[in-house]
Amino acid sequence: MSQHTRQVILYKDEDGYWVAECPSLKGCNSQGKTKEEALSNIKEAIVGYVTAPEEDVIP
């Protein structure tokens, strides 16, 4: 798998969870109880977002 760089915005919400958003991928966001968990979750979400069209054969 090739490596690509994506900007991620990370902030704490009103419930105390960390939210991670990838602005270049519409609707691609995740969260976690810690920064590390949120970053790990968004990395997984980005991979799923990018590979889903390939698996579904969507151009």
CORSUL-V567609 format. One record per helix or strand of 3 or more residues. SS is the DSSP state (H for helix, E for strand). FROM is the first residue (numbers start at 1). TO is the last residue. If there is no record, write none. Layout:
# CORSUL-V567609
ss=[SS	SS]
from=[FROM	FROM]
to=[TO	TO]
This chain:
# CORSUL-V567609
ss=[E	E	E	H]
from=[9	18	29	35]
to=[12	21	32	55]
